[in-house]
Amino acid sequence: MLAKCAIFVDFDNVFTTLWELDREAALRFASEPGDWLQVLANTHVISDPRRWLVARCYLNPAGFARAPGDANERLYFSRFRPGLVRAGFEVIDCPAVSRGGKNAADIRMVVDALELLDHRTHFDEFVLASGDSDFTPLLQKLRAEDRRITIVSPGYLSAAYTSIADRIVGFEAITELLRADADLALGDVDKSGPSQGETEQEDSRAEFSSLIRTRYQEASAPLNLAALALDAARKCVDAKQSGWFGAGSFTAAVVALDLPNVQFSQHHMWDAERHQPPSADRTDESAGLPADVGLLARELDLPRIDRADWPKVFAVLAQYAKTHEFNLTEATRWCRDALAGEGVEVGRNSLAYVMRGAQFGGVRLDSELAPSPEAIGAAFRGAVLDRASSLGLSLGETAEEAIGNWLGVN
């Protein structure tokens, strides 16, 4: 049975965020919407595969991103309109309504979503592709109407925003969608019989299932998803390369195992009958975080990296930028392995968080001149403080100094 779904895409929001992080991924998102839309219909699902009954994309035709090279060269969003139409999207023009370039896409999306609540078709799920936290009241309304909610966003999301959604498709999952083999994700089967590669993948899938079930049954406390994913990727051949067996993400592959009494948060999974839910307070205490840093870590979902390891993280990011052509997905893998060689265990999601923060803070890791560790750390600190301010968190000089000390960038 297919879930009746509506998807609303804030094109400007998603594209510009991707453009800041991974320009190749941004172009795939804009140029091949039919491909990722088809894959998303069958991955990161809450229950049943999706049937897109409504697909709307809100776009400022005069909007643009600065193209590589000439600073005056512009990549206008209007060039992507034909591809979006071919993919089945109803493209809704949302020109800028202020001098700052802000358009009315968010208001139009809210109005359209609320109208669909009263539609004669009962929509099972609403998928919102945007990282704008202004949608929080809409999500609350959708949840009150007992509709499922999936958020697709490559950027940082507030805790209030993510806590309401049933499924979050973040940057890593989006890039997997954009790279995914559609036939694999849709589960097409060659009627002539399994090939050697298919047999090996089935063996890997069985090994994955056995590993996760064993770890889950033997766990005496909530399991860290990042650490478990790293272990599974090392022990199960082709798990990552196959897009987690077509599920699209590690968490989605675990969900498909239908483990008894399993519960998930953004970072953990646990047995609701055997384990206490993970406590942010206990995590902060065990990590030795100062009170101000602990508050910020909870509100912004900052990576729990030991104080002594932050300079090592910034240093390895600088080393990667200096010796490689930057690719965010490859960078997280390389940096994770390099840190592991120094005895520092940091998950790829945490590294991606830091890289995005540095770039949002004004230091690009793909610039012609590779940034220093100090520049990366300062940019990340600035992005953290900016996010805190945007969420209304009041931080004094003492708190800001504590955060700088924790990151080792004062």
The 8 nearest C-alpha neighbors of each residue, nearest first, counted from 0:
[[1, 47, 2, 48, 49, 50, 3, 46],
 [2, 0, 48, 49, 47, 50, 3, 4],
 [1, 3, 49, 47, 50, 123, 4, 48],
 [4, 2, 122, 123, 50, 49, 1, 52],
 [5, 3, 124, 51, 122, 50, 52, 125],
 [4, 6, 53, 125, 51, 54, 52, 126],
 [5, 7, 126, 54, 127, 125, 53, 55],
 [6, 8, 55, 127, 56, 128, 54, 126],
 [9, 7, 56, 128, 10, 57, 127, 55],
 [8, 10, 57, 129, 12, 11, 128, 56],
 [11, 9, 58, 13, 8, 12, 14, 57],
 [10, 12, 14, 13, 9, 15, 58, 59],
 [13, 11, 10, 9, 15, 14, 129, 16],
 [12, 14, 16, 10, 15, 11, 129, 17],
 [15, 13, 17, 11, 16, 25, 12, 10],
 [14, 16, 18, 17, 12, 13, 11, 19],
 [17, 15, 19, 13, 18, 14, 12, 154],
 [16, 18, 25, 20, 14, 19, 15, 21],
 [19, 17, 22, 15, 25, 16, 20, 21],
 [18, 20, 16, 17, 21, 15, 22, 358],
 [19, 21, 17, 18, 355, 22, 16, 358],
 [22, 20, 24, 18, 23, 17, 19, 25],
 [23, 21, 18, 25, 24, 26, 17, 20],
 [22, 24, 26, 25, 21, 27, 18, 28],
 [23, 25, 27, 22, 21, 26, 28, 174],
 [26, 24, 22, 17, 28, 18, 23, 27],
 [25, 27, 29, 23, 28, 24, 30, 22],
 [28, 26, 24, 30, 31, 29, 25, 23],
 [27, 29, 25, 26, 30, 31, 32, 24],
 [30, 28, 26, 27, 31, 32, 79, 25],
 [29, 31, 27, 26, 28, 32, 82, 79],
 [32, 30, 27, 33, 34, 28, 29, 35],
 [33, 31, 34, 35, 28, 36, 29, 30],
 [34, 32, 86, 36, 31, 35, 37, 83],
 [35, 33, 37, 32, 36, 31, 38, 181],
 [34, 36, 38, 37, 32, 177, 176, 33],
 [37, 35, 39, 33, 34, 38, 32, 40],
 [38, 36, 40, 34, 35, 39, 33, 41],
 [37, 39, 35, 40, 36, 41, 181, 184],
 [40, 38, 42, 36, 41, 37, 35, 43],
 [41, 39, 49, 37, 38, 48, 42, 36],
 [40, 42, 48, 39, 38, 185, 49, 44],
 [43, 41, 39, 44, 246, 247, 40, 38],
 [44, 42, 251, 247, 45, 246, 39, 41],
 [43, 45, 42, 46, 48, 47, 41, 49],
 [44, 46, 47, 43, 166, 165, 147, 48],
 [45, 47, 44, 48, 2, 49, 1, 43],
 [46, 48, 1, 2, 49, 0, 44, 45],
 [49, 47, 41, 1, 40, 2, 44, 46],
 [50, 48, 40, 2, 1, 4, 51, 47],
 [49, 51, 3, 1, 4, 2, 52, 40],
 [50, 52, 4, 53, 5, 49, 54, 3],
 [51, 53, 4, 5, 50, 3, 54, 6],
 [52, 54, 5, 51, 6, 55, 4, 88],
 [55, 53, 6, 88, 5, 89, 7, 51],
 [56, 54, 89, 7, 88, 90, 8, 6],
 [55, 57, 8, 90, 7, 91, 89, 88],
 [58, 56, 91, 9, 104, 10, 90, 92],
 [59, 57, 92, 10, 93, 60, 11, 91],
 [58, 60, 94, 93, 62, 61, 92, 95],
 [61, 59, 77, 62, 76, 58, 92, 94],
 [62, 60, 59, 75, 63, 77, 76, 94],
 [63, 61, 59, 60, 76, 75, 64, 11],
 [64, 62, 75, 74, 76, 73, 61, 65],
 [65, 63, 74, 73, 66, 75, 15, 62],
 [64, 66, 73, 74, 72, 70, 67, 63],
 [65, 67, 73, 72, 74, 64, 68, 70],
 [68, 66, 69, 65, 70, 72, 73, 22],
 [67, 69, 70, 66, 72, 71, 65, 73],
 [68, 70, 71, 72, 67, 66, 65, 73],
 [69, 71, 72, 68, 65, 66, 67, 73],
 [72, 70, 69, 73, 65, 66, 68, 67],
 [73, 71, 69, 66, 70, 65, 74, 68],
 [74, 72, 65, 66, 64, 75, 63, 71],
 [73, 75, 64, 63, 66, 65, 76, 72],
 [76, 74, 63, 77, 62, 73, 78, 61],
 [75, 77, 78, 63, 62, 60, 79, 74],
 [76, 78, 60, 79, 80, 75, 61, 59],
 [77, 79, 76, 80, 75, 81, 74, 60],
 [80, 78, 77, 82, 81, 76, 29, 30],
 [79, 81, 83, 77, 82, 78, 84, 90],
 [82, 80, 84, 83, 79, 85, 78, 77],
 [83, 81, 85, 84, 80, 79, 86, 30],
 [82, 84, 86, 80, 81, 85, 88, 32],
 [83, 85, 88, 81, 87, 86, 82, 80],
 [86, 84, 82, 87, 83, 81, 88, 33],
 [85, 87, 33, 83, 84, 88, 32, 82],
 [88, 86, 84, 85, 89, 83, 54, 33],
 [89, 87, 54, 84, 55, 83, 90, 86],
 [88, 90, 55, 56, 54, 91, 84, 87],
 [91, 89, 56, 88, 55, 57, 92, 84],
 [92, 90, 57, 56, 58, 93, 89, 55],
 [93, 91, 58, 59, 57, 94, 60, 90],
 [92, 94, 59, 58, 104, 102, 103, 57],
 [95, 93, 59, 102, 92, 96, 60, 61],
 [94, 96, 102, 100, 101, 97, 93, 59],
 [95, 97, 102, 101, 94, 103, 100, 98],
 [98, 96, 99, 100, 101, 95, 102, 94],
 [99, 97, 100, 96, 101, 95, 102, 94],
 [98, 100, 97, 101, 95, 96, 102, 62],
 [99, 101, 95, 98, 97, 102, 96, 62],
 [102, 100, 95, 99, 97, 96, 103, 98],
 [103, 101, 95, 96, 94, 104, 93, 100],
 [102, 104, 106, 105, 93, 107, 96, 101],
 [105, 103, 107, 106, 102, 57, 93, 108],
 [104, 106, 108, 107, 103, 109, 9, 134],
 [107, 105, 109, 108, 103, 104, 110, 111],
 [108, 106, 104, 110, 109, 105, 111, 103],
 [109, 107, 105, 111, 106, 110, 112, 104],
 [108, 110, 106, 112, 107, 111, 113, 105],
 [109, 111, 107, 113, 108, 112, 106, 114],
 [112, 110, 114, 108, 113, 109, 107, 115],
 [113, 111, 115, 109, 114, 110, 108, 116],
 [112, 114, 116, 110, 115, 111, 109, 117],
 [115, 113, 111, 116, 112, 117, 110, 118],
 [116, 114, 118, 112, 117, 113, 111, 122],
 [115, 117, 113, 114, 118, 112, 122, 121],
 [118, 116, 115, 114, 119, 113, 121, 120],
 [119, 117, 115, 120, 116, 121, 114, 122],
 [118, 120, 121, 117, 115, 116, 122, 114],
 [121, 119, 118, 122, 115, 117, 3, 116],
 [120, 122, 119, 123, 118, 116, 3, 117],
 [121, 123, 3, 4, 124, 120, 5, 146],
 [124, 122, 3, 146, 4, 2, 147, 121],
 [125, 123, 147, 4, 146, 122, 148, 126],
 [124, 126, 5, 148, 4, 6, 147, 149],
 [127, 125, 6, 149, 150, 148, 5, 7],
 [128, 126, 7, 150, 129, 6, 151, 8],
 [129, 127, 151, 8, 152, 150, 9, 7],
 [130, 128, 152, 9, 131, 13, 127, 12],
 [129, 131, 152, 156, 132, 154, 12, 155],
 [130, 132, 133, 129, 134, 12, 156, 105],
 [131, 133, 134, 135, 160, 130, 157, 156],
 [134, 132, 131, 135, 136, 105, 137, 160],
 [133, 135, 132, 137, 136, 131, 138, 109],
 [134, 136, 138, 137, 133, 160, 132, 139],
 [137, 135, 139, 138, 134, 140, 133, 141],
 [138, 136, 140, 134, 139, 135, 141, 109],
 [139, 137, 141, 135, 140, 136, 142, 134],
 [138, 140, 136, 142, 137, 141, 143, 135],
 [139, 141, 137, 143, 138, 142, 136, 144],
 [142, 140, 138, 144, 143, 146, 139, 137],
 [141, 143, 145, 139, 144, 140, 146, 138],
 [142, 144, 140, 145, 141, 139, 146, 138],
 [143, 145, 141, 142, 146, 140, 116, 139],
 [146, 144, 142, 143, 141, 147, 123, 140],
 [147, 145, 142, 141, 124, 123, 144, 148],
 [146, 148, 124, 123, 125, 165, 145, 142],
 [147, 149, 164, 125, 165, 124, 126, 146],
 [148, 150, 166, 126, 164, 167, 165, 127],
 [149, 151, 167, 127, 128, 126, 168, 152],
 [152, 150, 128, 168, 127, 169, 167, 129],
 [151, 153, 130, 129, 169, 154, 128, 150],
 [154, 152, 170, 169, 17, 16, 13, 173],
 [155, 153, 152, 130, 16, 156, 170, 169],
 [154, 156, 157, 153, 130, 152, 352, 299],
 [157, 155, 130, 154, 160, 158, 161, 132],
 [156, 158, 160, 159, 161, 299, 132, 155],
 [157, 159, 161, 160, 162, 298, 156, 299],
 [160, 158, 157, 162, 161, 163, 135, 132],
 [161, 159, 157, 158, 135, 162, 163, 132],
 [160, 162, 158, 164, 163, 159, 157, 156],
 [163, 161, 159, 160, 164, 158, 165, 157],
 [164, 162, 161, 160, 138, 165, 139, 159],
 [163, 165, 148, 161, 166, 162, 149, 150],
 [166, 164, 148, 149, 147, 163, 167, 45],
 [165, 167, 149, 164, 150, 168, 148, 45],
 [166, 168, 150, 149, 169, 151, 164, 165],
 [169, 167, 151, 172, 150, 152, 173, 166],
 [170, 168, 153, 152, 172, 171, 167, 173],
 [169, 171, 153, 173, 172, 174, 152, 154],
 [172, 170, 174, 173, 169, 175, 328, 348],
 [171, 173, 175, 169, 170, 174, 168, 248],
 [174, 172, 176, 170, 175, 171, 169, 177],
 [173, 175, 177, 171, 176, 172, 178, 170],
 [174, 176, 172, 178, 173, 177, 179, 247],
 [177, 175, 173, 179, 174, 178, 35, 172],
 [176, 178, 174, 175, 179, 35, 173, 27],
 [179, 177, 175, 176, 174, 180, 35, 173],
 [180, 178, 176, 177, 175, 181, 242, 184],
 [179, 181, 183, 182, 184, 178, 38, 245],
 [182, 180, 184, 183, 38, 179, 185, 34],
 [183, 181, 185, 184, 180, 187, 186, 188],
 [182, 184, 186, 180, 181, 185, 245, 187],
 [185, 183, 245, 181, 186, 182, 38, 180],
 [184, 186, 182, 183, 187, 181, 41, 38],
 [185, 187, 183, 184, 182, 188, 245, 181],
 [188, 186, 182, 185, 183, 189, 184, 181],
 [189, 187, 190, 186, 193, 192, 182, 183],
 [188, 190, 191, 192, 187, 193, 194, 197],
 [189, 191, 192, 188, 193, 187, 194, 186],
 [192, 190, 189, 193, 194, 188, 197, 187],
 [193, 191, 190, 189, 194, 188, 197, 195],
 [194, 192, 197, 198, 195, 189, 191, 196],
 [193, 195, 197, 196, 198, 192, 189, 199],
 [194, 196, 198, 197, 199, 193, 200, 192],
 [197, 195, 199, 194, 198, 200, 193, 201],
 [196, 198, 200, 194, 199, 195, 193, 201],
 [199, 197, 195, 201, 200, 196, 194, 193],
 [200, 198, 202, 196, 197, 201, 203, 195],
 [199, 201, 203, 197, 202, 198, 204, 196],
 [202, 200, 204, 198, 203, 199, 205, 197],
 [201, 203, 199, 205, 200, 204, 206, 198],
 [204, 202, 200, 206, 201, 235, 205, 236],
 [203, 205, 201, 207, 202, 206, 200, 208],
 [206, 204, 208, 202, 207, 203, 201, 209],
 [207, 205, 203, 209, 204, 208, 210, 202],
 [208, 206, 204, 210, 205, 209, 235, 203],
 [207, 209, 205, 211, 206, 210, 212, 204],
 [208, 210, 206, 212, 207, 211, 213, 205],
 [211, 209, 207, 213, 208, 212, 206, 214],
 [212, 210, 214, 208, 213, 209, 215, 207],
 [211, 213, 215, 209, 214, 210, 208, 216],
 [214, 212, 216, 210, 215, 211, 209, 217],
 [213, 215, 211, 217, 212, 216, 218, 210],
 [214, 216, 212, 218, 213, 217, 211, 269],
 [217, 215, 213, 214, 218, 212, 219, 211],
 [216, 218, 214, 215, 213, 219, 212, 220],
 [219, 217, 215, 220, 216, 214, 221, 222],
 [218, 220, 217, 274, 221, 273, 216, 215],
 [221, 219, 218, 274, 222, 269, 275, 273],
 [222, 220, 269, 268, 267, 277, 274, 223],
 [221, 223, 268, 267, 224, 269, 220, 218],
 [222, 224, 267, 226, 225, 266, 227, 221],
 [225, 223, 227, 267, 266, 226, 228, 222],
 [226, 224, 228, 227, 223, 346, 229, 266],
 [227, 225, 229, 228, 224, 223, 230, 346],
 [226, 228, 224, 230, 229, 225, 231, 223],
 [229, 227, 231, 225, 230, 226, 224, 232],
 [230, 228, 226, 232, 227, 231, 225, 233],
 [229, 231, 227, 233, 228, 232, 226, 234],
 [232, 230, 228, 234, 233, 229, 235, 227],
 [233, 231, 229, 230, 235, 234, 238, 228],
 [234, 232, 230, 231, 235, 229, 236, 228],
 [233, 235, 231, 232, 230, 236, 207, 206],
 [236, 234, 203, 232, 231, 238, 207, 233],
 [235, 237, 238, 203, 234, 232, 233, 200],
 [238, 236, 240, 239, 241, 235, 200, 203],
 [239, 237, 243, 241, 236, 240, 235, 232],
 [238, 240, 243, 242, 241, 237, 232, 244],
 [241, 239, 237, 242, 238, 243, 244, 236],
 [240, 242, 244, 243, 239, 238, 237, 245],
 [241, 243, 247, 245, 239, 244, 240, 246],
 [244, 242, 238, 239, 241, 246, 245, 248],
 [245, 243, 241, 242, 246, 238, 204, 252],
 [244, 246, 184, 242, 247, 243, 183, 241],
 [247, 245, 252, 42, 243, 251, 244, 248],
 [246, 248, 242, 245, 42, 243, 175, 43],
 [249, 247, 251, 250, 246, 243, 172, 252],
 [248, 250, 252, 251, 243, 253, 228, 247],
 [249, 251, 253, 252, 248, 254, 224, 228],
 [250, 252, 254, 248, 253, 249, 246, 43],
 [253, 251, 249, 255, 246, 250, 254, 243],
 [254, 252, 250, 255, 256, 251, 249, 257],
 [253, 255, 251, 256, 252, 257, 250, 258],
 [256, 254, 252, 257, 253, 251, 246, 258],
 [255, 257, 253, 254, 258, 252, 208, 212],
 [258, 256, 255, 254, 259, 253, 261, 260],
 [257, 259, 256, 261, 260, 254, 212, 253],
 [258, 260, 261, 257, 270, 271, 262, 256],
 [261, 259, 270, 271, 258, 262, 272, 269],
 [262, 260, 270, 259, 269, 258, 271, 268],
 [263, 261, 269, 268, 271, 270, 260, 264],
 [264, 262, 268, 267, 269, 265, 261, 266],
 [263, 265, 267, 266, 268, 262, 277, 269],
 [264, 266, 267, 263, 224, 268, 167, 161],
 [265, 267, 264, 224, 223, 225, 268, 263],
 [268, 266, 223, 224, 264, 222, 263, 221],
 [267, 269, 263, 222, 262, 221, 264, 224],
 [270, 268, 221, 262, 261, 271, 274, 222],
 [269, 271, 261, 260, 273, 272, 274, 262],
 [270, 272, 260, 274, 273, 269, 261, 262],
 [273, 271, 270, 274, 260, 275, 261, 269],
 [274, 272, 270, 271, 275, 219, 269, 220],
 [275, 273, 270, 220, 271, 272, 269, 276],
 [274, 276, 277, 273, 271, 220, 221, 269],
 [277, 275, 278, 274, 221, 269, 271, 220],
 [278, 276, 275, 221, 279, 267, 282, 281],
 [277, 279, 281, 280, 282, 276, 275, 283],
 [278, 280, 282, 281, 283, 277, 297, 284],
 [281, 279, 283, 278, 282, 284, 293, 285],
 [280, 282, 284, 278, 283, 279, 285, 277],
 [283, 281, 279, 285, 280, 284, 286, 278],
 [282, 284, 286, 280, 281, 288, 285, 293],
 [283, 285, 281, 287, 286, 282, 280, 288],
 [284, 286, 282, 287, 283, 281, 288, 280],
 [287, 285, 283, 284, 288, 282, 305, 303],
 [288, 286, 284, 285, 283, 289, 305, 306],
 [287, 289, 293, 283, 286, 292, 284, 290],
 [290, 288, 292, 291, 293, 287, 401, 283],
 [289, 291, 293, 292, 294, 288, 283, 295],
 [292, 290, 294, 293, 289, 398, 295, 401],
 [293, 291, 295, 289, 294, 290, 402, 296],
 [292, 294, 296, 290, 295, 291, 288, 283],
 [295, 293, 291, 297, 292, 296, 298, 290],
 [294, 296, 292, 298, 297, 293, 299, 291],
 [295, 297, 301, 293, 300, 299, 294, 298],
 [296, 298, 300, 294, 295, 299, 293, 279],
 [297, 299, 295, 296, 300, 158, 294, 157],
 [300, 298, 301, 296, 297, 295, 157, 158],
 [299, 301, 297, 296, 298, 302, 158, 295],
 [300, 302, 296, 299, 303, 297, 295, 352],
 [301, 303, 349, 304, 300, 296, 352, 353],
 [304, 302, 301, 305, 286, 296, 283, 349],
 [303, 305, 302, 306, 308, 309, 345, 286],
 [306, 304, 308, 307, 303, 286, 309, 287],
 [305, 307, 405, 308, 309, 304, 406, 407],
 [306, 308, 305, 309, 310, 311, 407, 405],
 [307, 309, 311, 305, 306, 310, 312, 304],
 [308, 310, 312, 311, 406, 306, 307, 313],
 [311, 309, 313, 312, 308, 314, 407, 307],
 [312, 310, 314, 308, 309, 313, 315, 338],
 [311, 313, 309, 315, 310, 314, 316, 308],
 [312, 314, 372, 310, 316, 311, 315, 376],
 [315, 313, 372, 311, 317, 312, 316, 310],
 [314, 316, 318, 312, 317, 313, 334, 311],
 [317, 315, 319, 313, 318, 314, 320, 312],
 [318, 316, 320, 314, 315, 372, 319, 371],
 [319, 317, 315, 321, 316, 320, 314, 322],
 [318, 320, 316, 322, 321, 317, 323, 315],
 [321, 319, 317, 318, 369, 364, 323, 322],
 [320, 322, 318, 369, 319, 323, 317, 370],
 [321, 323, 319, 320, 318, 324, 369, 317],
 [324, 322, 320, 319, 325, 321, 326, 318],
 [323, 325, 326, 365, 320, 322, 321, 319],
 [324, 326, 365, 323, 320, 327, 364, 330],
 [327, 325, 329, 328, 330, 324, 21, 365],
 [328, 326, 330, 329, 331, 21, 325, 20],
 [327, 329, 330, 331, 326, 332, 171, 174],
 [330, 328, 332, 326, 331, 327, 333, 325],
 [331, 329, 327, 333, 332, 328, 326, 334],
 [330, 332, 347, 334, 329, 328, 333, 350],
 [331, 333, 335, 329, 330, 334, 336, 347],
 [334, 332, 330, 336, 335, 331, 337, 329],
 [333, 335, 337, 331, 336, 332, 330, 338],
 [336, 334, 332, 338, 333, 337, 331, 345],
 [335, 337, 339, 333, 334, 338, 340, 332],
 [338, 336, 334, 340, 339, 335, 333, 341],
 [339, 337, 343, 341, 340, 335, 336, 334],
 [340, 338, 342, 343, 336, 341, 344, 337],
 [339, 341, 337, 338, 342, 336, 343, 335],
 [342, 340, 338, 339, 343, 337, 344, 336],
 [341, 343, 339, 340, 344, 338, 337, 345],
 [344, 342, 339, 338, 341, 345, 308, 340],
 [343, 345, 339, 342, 338, 346, 335, 341],
 [346, 344, 335, 343, 349, 347, 350, 304],
 [347, 345, 349, 348, 225, 335, 350, 344],
 [346, 348, 350, 331, 349, 351, 335, 332],
 [349, 347, 351, 350, 346, 352, 225, 171],
 [348, 350, 352, 346, 347, 302, 351, 353],
 [349, 351, 347, 353, 352, 348, 331, 354],
 [350, 352, 354, 348, 349, 353, 355, 347],
 [351, 353, 349, 355, 350, 354, 356, 348],
 [352, 354, 356, 350, 351, 355, 357, 349],
 [355, 353, 351, 357, 356, 352, 350, 358],
 [354, 356, 358, 352, 353, 357, 359, 351],
 [355, 357, 379, 353, 359, 354, 358, 382],
 [358, 356, 379, 378, 360, 354, 362, 355],
 [357, 359, 363, 362, 355, 361, 360, 356],
 [358, 360, 356, 361, 357, 355, 382, 362],
 [361, 359, 378, 382, 357, 358, 381, 379],
 [360, 362, 358, 359, 378, 363, 357, 382],
 [363, 361, 358, 357, 360, 378, 375, 364],
 [364, 362, 358, 365, 366, 361, 357, 370],
 [363, 365, 320, 366, 369, 362, 325, 370],
 [366, 364, 325, 363, 367, 320, 324, 369],
 [367, 365, 368, 363, 364, 369, 370, 362],
 [366, 368, 369, 365, 364, 370, 321, 363],
 [367, 369, 366, 370, 321, 365, 320, 364],
 [368, 370, 321, 320, 366, 367, 364, 371],
 [371, 369, 374, 317, 368, 375, 372, 364],
 [370, 372, 374, 373, 317, 375, 369, 314],
 [373, 371, 314, 313, 375, 317, 374, 376],
 [372, 374, 376, 371, 375, 377, 408, 313],
 [375, 373, 371, 377, 376, 372, 370, 378],
 [374, 376, 372, 378, 373, 377, 357, 379],
 [377, 375, 373, 379, 374, 378, 408, 313],
 [376, 378, 380, 374, 379, 375, 408, 373],
 [379, 377, 360, 357, 381, 375, 380, 376],
 [378, 380, 357, 356, 382, 376, 381, 377],
 [381, 379, 377, 383, 378, 382, 376, 384],
 [380, 382, 378, 384, 379, 383, 360, 385],
 [381, 383, 360, 385, 379, 380, 384, 356],
 [384, 382, 380, 386, 381, 385, 379, 387],
 [383, 385, 387, 381, 386, 382, 388, 380],
 [386, 384, 382, 388, 387, 383, 381, 389],
 [387, 385, 389, 383, 388, 384, 382, 390],
 [386, 388, 384, 392, 390, 385, 389, 383],
 [387, 389, 385, 391, 386, 390, 392, 384],
 [390, 388, 386, 391, 387, 385, 392, 384],
 [391, 389, 387, 388, 392, 386, 157, 385],
 [390, 392, 388, 389, 393, 387, 386, 394],
 [393, 391, 387, 388, 390, 394, 389, 295],
 [392, 394, 391, 395, 388, 387, 390, 398],
 [395, 393, 398, 392, 399, 396, 397, 388],
 [394, 396, 398, 397, 399, 393, 400, 291],
 [395, 397, 399, 398, 400, 394, 401, 402],
 [398, 396, 400, 395, 399, 401, 394, 402],
 [397, 399, 401, 395, 400, 396, 291, 394],
 [398, 400, 396, 402, 401, 397, 403, 395],
 [399, 401, 403, 397, 398, 402, 396, 404],
 [402, 400, 398, 404, 399, 403, 405, 397],
 [403, 401, 405, 399, 404, 400, 292, 406],
 [402, 404, 400, 409, 406, 408, 401, 405],
 [403, 405, 407, 401, 406, 402, 409, 400],
 [404, 406, 402, 306, 403, 407, 401, 292],
 [407, 405, 403, 404, 408, 309, 402, 306],
 [406, 408, 404, 405, 403, 409, 310, 309],
 [407, 409, 403, 406, 376, 377, 404, 373],
 [408, 403, 404, 407, 400, 406, 377, 402]]
